[in-house]
């Protein structure tokens, strides 16, 4: 296991193929976002490495898919045990690699990564399939579900181990073998997890991890003829490319993409709870969660009070060194991303938007070693039209916009007025209204009077440009298996 002292500038990661660590000729620099310094080298894999990983996965498939669900569940639970045993090393590494606070990694990322294995270890034991009788034909029909083969898994940088294990766990629980490619910007915890595979009893070749960029390693995986299924989480733009690239092979695709999530706040909302939760839903993990709120529509009669209280609460949302437990946010993932987020704020300002706090208004007081890190304070903007880019495009940073509305119809129509449809929140004490509005919102997930409460059994995913397909207990089971109808004439 990686100890903290090992996380040094010369840390060089290796691919994990067929149960062995395999070095790569070329590498990419990976940065510590909180200092701006290179601290690790990630394999710059391409077709050759992906071919080797797919061959190893293909080779391991017959034996792994023939194991019983209980045998596979035992391995998943053991892997969860081992991650939990090394919790603090994983926490420190995730924070350093991604820029998030240690507290967030300790309370969200790593516990959930371990839980993903536990959840699917249990879930896979409880599925049933269909059966129908055709007595008049002397036939019994039933369905079975079979693993698909080698699953290609591609994940982003915002919740690195959490989202990677959300794919690996159901894929291997259902009997597939996998080739996974984490984001080239956050590869360390995936590499650390590879060190646990043998002890967990994962047979060589069942889990292969190839590190590298999307354009080389990701593209080689998506274009590989022996990978019939791709589960991808990332941007809508990359998903378009993956869809085109995989179309000639008719691959099974699950696409979990970006969002531009509205919060709709009615005058009868419990404002104390609503403001506390909406600050959290806007800025958690530096706003780098696909489910973060970035458009807040507030009923006009409470708009002034809401704005004043929301800005005051945001000013208390502290940004700084990820290791400082008093900070709510750490650093953004990269210099390029920080510049992109800042450019949205600059564009809003040039269009007449009012910046109430954050970027350009509040100066961060950073420790000396963090002065070159990629930090940005939580930012609240008003006075912006729904058609402006900051109200239409995913920002994926600590920025949220607030705007008043008059009627329920108007709120729903403006909430739906973007190309995305991932998540939404609705705040009201009127049960009829929350139900009505939730039903009309174009979003795969609607939280009313709360945010990010997740039952992993429920379908997760978006509509419109936010995705294709759903993941979660039964949905992941269906995605990672093929159904077969069998008719027995007796
Ligand atoms: P991204 O699309 O740039 O990259 C995601 C992954 O795809 C990375 O591993 C990358 O290397 C790889 N990739 C890039 N180009 C590729 C290609 N041509 N072929 C194959 N793979 C390729 O996204 P990102 O910047 O890493 O992540 C942020 C995005 O992810 C945001 O849009 C966010 O909303 C989205 N996201 C969605 C969810 C969800 O569940 N809906 C969750 C987290 C993040």
Boltz pocket constraint, residues with backbone or C-beta under 6 A from the ligand:
constraints:
  - pocket:
      binder: B
      contacts: [[A, 154], [A, 155], [A, 156], [A, 157], [A, 158], [A, 159], [A, 163], [A, 181], [A, 182], [A, 183], [A, 184], [A, 212], [A, 213], [A, 214], [A, 215], [A, 217], [A, 218], [A, 219], [A, 222], [A, 233], [A, 234], [A, 235], [A, 236], [A, 237], [A, 238], [A, 239], [A, 241], [A, 242], [A, 256], [A, 257], [A, 258], [A, 259], [A, 289], [A, 290], [A, 394], [A, 396], [A, 422], [A, 461], [A, 462], [A, 466], [A, 467]]
      max_distance: 6.0
